[in-house]
Amino acid sequence: MVPLPARRALLAAARGLAGSRRVPRHHAPAAARPCSGAGDEPEAEGRSRGSALLRHLLLKLRATGPVTVAEYMREALTNPGQGYYTRRGGVGESGDFVTSPEISQVFGELIGIWCISEWMATGKPKAFQLVELGPGRGSLTDDILRVFSQLASLLSKCDVSIHLVEVSPKLSEIQALMLTGGKVQSNPEDNSAYMKGVSKTGIPIFWYRDIQDVPPGYSFYLAHEFFDALPIHKFQRTEKGWREVLVDIDPDVPDQLRFVLSPSGTPATENFIQPEETRDHVEVCPEAGVIIQKLACRIEKDGGAALVADYGHDGTKTDTFRGFQNHKLHDVLRAPGTADLTADVDFSYLRKMTQGRTATLGPIKQREFLKNMGIDLRLQVLLQNSRDTATQEQLLHSYDMLMNPKKMGDRFNFFALVPHHRVAHPDKKDKPESKAPLPPVAGFGELLLK
């Protein structure tokens, strides 16, 4: 149980936030595909960009032969000249998908309360960093900063800073505008950050291209719809053993791409397929494993926690690779660079890649996590403070999008990394009576606000 003063403070936050900003941002299509990129552009420009990247890939394939799905994804999403994320910026109805923070302010507010709850449960360290991977438009961080502002008295003796890991120049501009009003300094001296600024509430914000550039220290790491866009390797079980799925030119249609199987095993099949694997089709994301290892090492050394929210499964699904364009499914091999590419996150793989350095919690469904965080209470506060029917209907619509099992409620999962001592006491055989009860990790157990 969260200590009584903490519970009172968090309850006050839930009430005090009411009406503190525009109530839900906009309606979101039911087929929303969350991640962190995309945007609107002229249709002709999108077609020409798709053609340019396709020509580049065709030349590459003719010169080198088939490439892995991971290499194809990397080109399609982050090619410096024509990649989906590097050229486009913007999430929402005018883009190719919409994210939970874009649907309702409540989502980000509850994540902010999660951070503060964990900070309090671990003894209120004198400083903490909020680190977000792939921040999209910055909406999630914006909502969290508003919670921090509401709880300024609670955080008055804590040195808080924001650290955003973003590879897209376009998206970092959008984030800077939302979070600082555009008042940023590019290429600050003596700093691994490529940009820095100060939030509208006075909190320093830094931008980085890689997580390894973020300074060490007690941190909360957020990865909201980040891992699902990292490149995957795909594997198929055959009569001759495991073969990797590759991308090649279609010989029948020379300007189109197709999937093929490697004629023999590849280094990836040797390294990523486990002997006990029972599925016939497997997707593995090595980059996700590397990032989780980095997070686990940092949390083990410096404390804090990581919270991952994404499409995913616990080692049960097979073929989940798909594309999204204009809120609709899109052929992953058609017009590369014009659509978002994504694959479900394998949380069992992330758990394994912590290598026991941290404890893990989840995955649990989004609706369960948000309910544990008090979303129903927050909704009632907003409804009571709204004066018109249209706003109330929008609040209910947004709540339904986030919580309905057929929409986002069951499609998204929450997964956390926390220090071992956060969930289990050190062995105290000599004085077992000295063990005080540990407060539950917010979201993965009910956050009691009574």
C-alpha positions as CSV (number, residue, x, y, z in Angstrom):
1,M,0.0,0.0,0.0
2,V,1.3,3.5,-0.8
3,P,1.9,5.4,2.4
4,L,-1.0,7.6,3.5
5,P,0.6,11.0,2.7
6,A,1.5,9.7,-0.7
7,R,-2.0,8.5,-1.4
8,R,-3.5,11.8,-0.3
9,A,-1.1,13.7,-2.6
10,L,-1.9,11.4,-5.6
11,L,-5.6,11.8,-4.9
12,A,-5.2,15.5,-4.8
13,A,-3.4,15.3,-8.1
14,A,-6.2,13.4,-9.7
15,R,-8.7,16.0,-8.6
16,G,-6.5,19.1,-9.2
17,L,-5.8,18.1,-12.8
18,A,-9.4,18.4,-13.7
19,G,-9.9,20.8,-16.7
20,S,-6.2,21.7,-16.6
21,R,-5.9,21.5,-20.4
22,R,-8.0,21.0,-23.5
23,V,-10.1,17.9,-22.8
24,P,-9.5,15.1,-25.2
25,R,-7.5,16.0,-28.2
26,H,-9.7,14.6,-30.9
27,H,-11.7,11.6,-32.0
28,A,-9.6,8.6,-33.0
29,P,-10.5,6.1,-35.7
30,A,-11.3,2.6,-34.3
31,A,-8.5,1.1,-36.3
32,A,-5.9,3.3,-34.8
33,R,-2.4,1.9,-35.0
34,P,-0.2,3.4,-32.3
35,C,3.6,3.9,-32.6
36,S,5.7,7.0,-32.9
37,G,6.0,8.7,-36.2
38,A,4.1,9.5,-39.5
39,G,2.2,12.5,-40.7
40,D,0.5,14.2,-43.6
41,E,2.1,15.1,-46.9
42,P,0.9,15.6,-50.5
43,E,-0.1,12.3,-52.0
44,A,2.2,12.9,-55.1
45,E,5.2,13.5,-52.8
46,G,4.4,10.3,-50.9
47,R,4.3,8.3,-54.2
48,S,7.5,9.8,-55.5
49,R,9.3,9.1,-52.2
50,G,8.0,5.5,-52.3
51,S,9.3,5.2,-55.8
52,A,12.7,6.7,-54.9
53,L,13.2,4.3,-52.0
54,L,12.0,1.4,-54.1
55,R,14.5,2.2,-56.8
56,H,17.2,2.4,-54.2
57,L,16.2,-1.0,-52.8
58,L,16.0,-2.6,-56.3
59,L,19.5,-1.5,-57.1
60,K,20.7,-2.8,-53.8
61,L,19.0,-6.2,-54.2
62,R,20.4,-6.6,-57.7
63,A,23.9,-5.9,-56.4
64,T,23.8,-7.9,-53.2
65,G,20.9,-10.4,-53.4
66,P,18.1,-10.8,-50.9
67,V,18.2,-8.8,-47.6
68,T,16.8,-9.7,-44.2
69,V,13.4,-8.3,-43.1
70,A,15.3,-6.3,-40.5
71,E,17.4,-4.6,-43.1
72,Y,14.3,-3.9,-45.2
73,M,12.5,-2.4,-42.2
74,R,15.6,-0.3,-41.4
75,E,15.7,1.2,-44.9
76,A,11.9,1.7,-45.1
77,L,11.7,3.5,-41.7
78,T,15.0,5.3,-41.2
79,N,16.7,5.7,-44.5
80,P,18.4,9.1,-44.2
81,G,16.9,10.5,-47.4
82,Q,13.6,8.6,-47.9
83,G,12.7,6.8,-44.6
84,Y,9.3,6.9,-43.1
85,Y,10.3,8.4,-39.8
86,T,13.2,10.6,-41.0
87,R,11.0,12.4,-43.6
88,R,7.6,12.6,-41.9
89,G,6.4,13.9,-38.6
90,G,3.0,13.9,-36.9
91,V,0.7,11.5,-35.3
92,G,-3.1,11.8,-35.4
93,E,-6.1,11.6,-37.7
94,S,-4.3,13.3,-40.5
95,G,-1.4,10.8,-40.3
96,D,-1.2,7.0,-40.6
97,F,-2.1,6.1,-37.0
98,V,-3.0,7.6,-33.7
99,T,-1.5,6.9,-30.2
100,S,-3.1,6.7,-26.8
101,P,-1.8,10.1,-25.6
102,E,-3.4,11.6,-28.7
103,I,-6.7,10.1,-27.8
104,S,-7.0,11.3,-24.2
105,Q,-5.1,13.5,-21.8
106,V,-5.9,10.9,-19.0
107,F,-3.5,8.4,-20.4
108,G,-0.4,10.6,-20.0
109,E,-1.6,11.9,-16.6
110,L,-1.8,8.4,-15.2
111,I,1.7,7.6,-16.5
112,G,2.9,10.8,-14.7
113,I,1.3,9.6,-11.5
114,W,2.9,6.2,-12.0
115,C,6.4,7.8,-12.1
116,I,5.7,9.9,-9.0
117,S,4.2,6.9,-7.2
118,E,7.4,4.8,-7.8
119,W,9.6,7.8,-6.9
120,M,7.8,8.0,-3.5
121,A,7.8,4.3,-3.0
122,T,11.6,4.2,-3.4
123,G,12.3,6.9,-0.8
124,K,12.0,10.1,-2.9
125,P,15.5,10.4,-4.4
126,K,16.9,13.9,-4.6
127,A,16.9,13.8,-8.5
128,F,15.3,11.8,-11.2
129,Q,15.4,11.8,-15.0
130,L,12.3,11.1,-17.1
131,V,13.6,9.4,-20.3
132,E,11.2,8.7,-23.2
133,L,12.2,6.6,-26.2
134,G,10.5,7.7,-29.4
135,P,8.4,10.5,-28.0
136,G,6.2,11.0,-31.1
137,R,4.7,14.5,-31.0
138,G,5.6,14.9,-27.4
139,S,2.0,14.6,-26.1
140,L,2.9,12.0,-23.5
141,T,5.7,14.0,-22.0
142,D,3.5,17.1,-22.2
143,D,0.8,15.4,-20.1
144,I,3.4,14.1,-17.6
145,L,4.9,17.6,-17.2
146,R,1.4,18.9,-16.3
147,V,1.2,16.3,-13.5
148,F,4.6,17.3,-12.3
149,S,3.5,20.9,-12.3
150,Q,0.4,20.1,-10.3
151,L,2.6,18.3,-7.8
152,A,5.2,21.0,-7.7
153,S,5.1,21.2,-3.9
154,L,5.8,17.4,-3.6
155,L,8.7,17.6,-6.1
156,S,10.1,20.9,-4.8
157,K,13.2,19.3,-3.3
158,C,13.7,17.0,-6.3
159,D,15.9,17.9,-9.3
160,V,13.7,16.7,-12.3
161,S,14.9,16.7,-15.9
162,I,13.5,15.4,-19.2
163,H,15.5,13.3,-21.7
164,L,14.0,12.5,-25.1
165,V,15.6,9.9,-27.4
166,E,14.5,10.8,-31.0
167,V,16.1,10.1,-34.4
168,S,13.6,12.1,-36.5
169,P,14.6,15.7,-37.1
170,K,11.0,16.6,-38.0
171,L,9.5,15.0,-34.9
172,S,12.1,16.6,-32.6
173,E,11.0,20.0,-34.0
174,I,7.3,19.2,-33.2
175,Q,8.3,18.0,-29.7
176,A,10.3,21.2,-29.0
177,L,7.4,23.4,-30.2
178,M,4.9,21.5,-27.9
179,L,7.1,21.3,-24.8
180,T,9.1,24.5,-24.9
181,G,7.2,26.7,-27.3
182,G,10.1,26.3,-29.7
183,K,12.7,27.9,-27.4
184,V,15.6,25.4,-27.9
185,Q,19.3,25.5,-28.4
186,S,20.7,23.2,-31.1
187,N,24.1,21.5,-30.7
188,P,24.7,22.6,-27.1
189,E,28.4,22.6,-26.2
190,D,29.9,20.0,-23.9
191,N,26.9,17.8,-24.1
192,S,26.0,14.6,-25.8
193,A,22.5,16.0,-26.5
194,Y,21.9,17.5,-30.0
195,M,19.3,19.9,-28.7
196,K,18.2,21.3,-25.3
197,G,15.5,23.6,-24.0
198,V,13.4,24.4,-21.0
199,S,9.8,23.3,-20.6
200,K,7.0,25.9,-20.2
201,T,7.0,24.9,-16.5
202,G,10.8,25.4,-16.1
203,I,12.1,21.8,-16.3
204,P,15.2,21.3,-18.5
205,I,14.7,19.0,-21.6
206,F,17.4,17.4,-23.6
207,W,17.3,15.5,-27.0
208,Y,19.5,12.5,-28.0
209,R,19.8,10.2,-30.9
210,D,20.7,7.1,-28.9
211,I,19.9,5.9,-25.4
212,Q,23.6,5.5,-24.6
213,D,24.0,9.3,-24.8
214,V,21.5,9.8,-21.9
215,P,23.4,10.6,-18.7
216,P,23.4,7.9,-16.0
217,G,21.3,8.4,-12.9
218,Y,18.1,7.4,-11.2
219,S,15.6,7.4,-14.1
220,F,12.2,6.4,-15.3
221,Y,12.3,5.1,-18.8
222,L,9.2,5.2,-20.9
223,A,8.8,3.3,-24.2
224,H,5.3,3.9,-25.4
225,E,4.8,2.2,-28.8
226,F,8.5,2.2,-29.4
227,F,9.7,-1.4,-29.6
228,D,7.1,-2.4,-32.2
229,A,8.8,-0.3,-34.8
230,L,12.2,-1.7,-34.4
231,P,13.5,-4.1,-37.2
232,I,12.7,-7.8,-36.8
233,H,14.1,-11.0,-38.2
234,K,11.6,-13.5,-39.4
235,F,12.1,-17.3,-39.4
236,Q,10.1,-20.2,-40.9
237,R,10.4,-23.8,-39.8
238,T,10.9,-26.1,-42.9
239,E,11.5,-29.8,-43.5
240,K,15.2,-28.9,-43.8
241,G,15.3,-26.9,-40.6
242,W,14.9,-23.2,-39.8
243,R,15.2,-20.8,-42.7
244,E,15.2,-17.0,-42.5
245,V,12.5,-15.0,-44.4
246,L,14.2,-12.5,-46.8
247,V,13.1,-9.8,-49.1
248,D,14.0,-10.0,-52.8
249,I,12.9,-8.8,-56.3
250,D,9.9,-10.6,-57.7
251,P,11.2,-12.1,-61.0
252,D,7.7,-12.0,-62.5
253,V,7.2,-8.3,-61.7
254,P,10.7,-6.8,-61.7
255,D,9.7,-3.5,-60.0
256,Q,8.0,-5.3,-57.1
257,L,9.3,-7.0,-54.0
258,R,8.5,-10.4,-52.6
259,F,9.4,-12.7,-49.6
260,V,11.7,-15.7,-50.1
261,L,13.3,-18.2,-47.8
262,S,17.0,-18.4,-47.3
263,P,18.4,-21.6,-49.1
264,S,20.2,-22.6,-45.9
265,G,20.7,-21.4,-42.4
266,T,21.8,-17.9,-41.7
267,P,23.8,-16.4,-38.7
268,A,20.5,-15.1,-37.4
269,T,18.9,-18.6,-37.4
270,E,21.8,-19.9,-35.4
271,N,21.7,-17.1,-32.9
272,F,18.1,-16.3,-32.4
273,I,16.1,-19.5,-32.6
274,Q,15.9,-21.4,-29.3
275,P,16.2,-25.2,-29.2
276,E,12.9,-25.4,-27.3
277,E,11.0,-23.3,-29.8
278,T,7.6,-24.9,-30.7
279,R,6.2,-22.4,-33.1
280,D,6.6,-22.8,-36.9
281,H,7.1,-19.1,-37.5
282,V,9.1,-16.8,-35.2
283,E,9.9,-13.0,-35.2
284,V,12.9,-11.8,-33.2
285,C,13.9,-8.2,-32.6
286,P,17.6,-8.1,-31.6
287,E,17.6,-4.3,-31.3
288,A,14.9,-4.5,-28.6
289,G,17.0,-7.1,-26.8
290,V,20.0,-4.7,-26.8
291,I,18.0,-1.8,-25.6
292,I,16.4,-3.8,-22.8
293,Q,19.8,-5.0,-21.7
294,K,21.0,-1.3,-21.5
295,L,17.9,-0.4,-19.5
296,A,18.3,-3.3,-17.1
297,C,22.0,-2.5,-16.5
298,R,21.1,1.2,-15.8
299,I,18.3,0.3,-13.4
300,E,20.4,-2.3,-11.6
301,K,23.2,0.3,-11.1
302,D,21.3,3.6,-10.6
303,G,17.7,2.6,-9.7
304,G,14.5,3.8,-11.2
305,A,12.2,1.8,-13.5
306,A,11.2,1.2,-17.1
307,L,7.6,1.1,-18.3
308,V,6.9,-0.4,-21.8
309,A,3.5,-0.1,-23.4
310,D,3.0,-1.7,-26.8
311,Y,1.2,-4.2,-29.0
312,G,2.6,-7.6,-28.0
313,H,2.4,-11.1,-26.7
314,D,4.2,-13.4,-24.3
315,G,6.0,-15.6,-26.8
316,T,2.9,-17.1,-28.4
317,K,2.3,-15.2,-31.7
318,T,3.8,-16.0,-35.0
319,D,3.4,-13.7,-38.1
320,T,2.6,-10.1,-36.9
321,F,4.6,-8.0,-39.4
322,R,2.2,-5.4,-41.0
323,G,2.0,-1.9,-42.4
324,F,-0.3,1.0,-41.7
325,Q,-1.1,3.9,-44.0
326,N,-4.0,6.4,-43.5
327,H,-5.2,4.3,-40.6
328,K,-5.6,1.2,-42.8
329,L,-3.6,-2.0,-43.2
330,H,-1.0,-1.6,-46.0
331,D,1.1,-4.2,-47.9
332,V,4.5,-4.1,-46.1
333,L,6.4,-4.6,-49.4
334,R,4.5,-1.9,-51.4
335,A,5.8,1.6,-51.7
336,P,8.5,1.4,-49.0
337,G,8.9,4.6,-47.0
338,T,5.3,5.7,-47.3
339,A,3.8,3.5,-44.6
340,D,4.5,2.7,-41.0
341,L,5.9,-0.9,-40.5
342,T,5.3,-2.7,-37.2
343,A,5.5,-6.1,-35.5
344,D,4.1,-7.2,-32.1
345,V,6.6,-7.1,-29.2
346,D,7.6,-10.4,-27.8
347,F,7.6,-9.7,-24.0
348,S,9.0,-13.1,-23.2
349,Y,12.1,-12.2,-25.2
350,L,12.4,-8.8,-23.4
351,R,12.1,-10.6,-20.1
352,K,14.8,-13.1,-21.1
353,M,17.1,-10.3,-22.3
354,T,17.1,-8.6,-18.9
355,Q,19.3,-11.5,-17.9
356,G,18.0,-11.4,-14.4
357,R,19.5,-7.9,-13.7
358,T,16.0,-6.6,-12.8
359,A,12.7,-7.9,-11.8
360,T,9.9,-7.8,-14.5
361,L,6.2,-7.2,-14.2
362,G,3.6,-8.1,-16.8
363,P,2.7,-8.0,-19.5
364,I,-0.8,-7.0,-18.4
365,K,-3.6,-5.6,-20.6
366,Q,-3.8,-1.8,-21.0
367,R,-7.4,-1.7,-19.5
368,E,-6.2,-3.6,-16.4
369,F,-3.2,-1.3,-15.9
370,L,-5.2,1.9,-16.4
371,K,-8.0,0.7,-14.1
372,N,-5.4,-0.1,-11.5
373,M,-4.0,3.5,-11.9
374,G,-7.5,5.0,-11.2
375,I,-8.7,5.9,-14.7
376,D,-12.4,5.5,-13.6
377,L,-11.9,8.1,-10.8
378,R,-10.1,10.4,-13.2
379,L,-12.9,10.1,-15.8
380,Q,-15.6,10.9,-13.1
381,V,-13.6,14.0,-12.1
382,L,-13.4,15.3,-15.7
383,L,-17.1,14.5,-16.3
384,Q,-18.1,16.4,-13.2
385,N,-16.0,19.4,-14.3
386,S,-17.2,19.5,-17.9
387,R,-20.1,21.9,-18.6
388,D,-21.3,20.7,-22.0
389,T,-22.7,17.5,-23.5
390,A,-20.2,17.4,-26.4
391,T,-17.2,17.4,-24.1
392,Q,-18.8,14.7,-21.9
393,E,-19.5,12.6,-25.0
394,Q,-15.8,13.0,-26.1
395,L,-14.6,12.0,-22.7
396,L,-16.6,8.8,-22.8
397,H,-15.6,8.1,-26.4
398,S,-11.9,8.5,-25.5
399,Y,-12.3,6.3,-22.4
400,D,-14.0,3.6,-24.6
401,M,-11.1,3.7,-27.1
402,L,-8.5,3.2,-24.3
403,M,-10.4,0.6,-22.3
404,N,-12.7,-1.4,-24.7
405,P,-11.2,-4.9,-25.1
406,K,-12.1,-4.8,-28.8
407,K,-10.2,-1.5,-29.3
408,M,-7.1,-0.6,-27.4
409,G,-8.0,-2.2,-24.0
410,D,-6.7,-5.7,-24.9
411,R,-4.5,-4.9,-27.9
412,F,-1.9,-3.1,-25.8
413,N,0.1,-4.4,-22.9
414,F,2.1,-2.9,-20.1
415,F,5.4,-4.4,-19.0
416,A,7.9,-3.0,-16.4
417,L,11.5,-3.4,-15.2
418,V,12.1,-2.6,-11.6
419,P,15.0,-3.3,-9.2
420,H,14.8,-6.6,-7.4
421,H,14.6,-4.9,-4.0
422,R,11.4,-3.1,-5.2
423,V,9.4,-6.3,-5.2
424,A,11.3,-8.6,-2.8
425,H,13.1,-7.8,0.5
426,P,16.8,-8.7,0.9
427,D,17.1,-11.9,2.9
428,K,16.9,-11.0,6.6
429,K,17.0,-14.3,8.3
430,D,18.3,-12.8,11.5
431,K,15.5,-10.2,11.8
432,P,12.5,-11.3,9.8
433,E,10.3,-9.1,12.0
434,S,12.1,-6.0,10.7
435,K,10.6,-6.3,7.3
436,A,8.1,-3.6,6.5
437,P,5.5,-4.3,3.9
438,L,6.6,-3.2,0.4
439,P,4.1,-0.8,-1.4
440,P,2.9,-2.5,-4.6
441,V,4.2,-1.3,-8.0
442,A,1.5,1.1,-9.3
443,G,-0.5,-0.2,-12.2
444,F,0.4,-3.8,-11.6
445,G,-1.5,-3.8,-8.4
446,E,-4.3,-1.4,-7.5
447,L,-3.2,2.1,-6.6
448,L,-5.3,2.7,-3.5
449,L,-6.4,6.3,-3.3
450,K,-8.9,6.1,-0.4
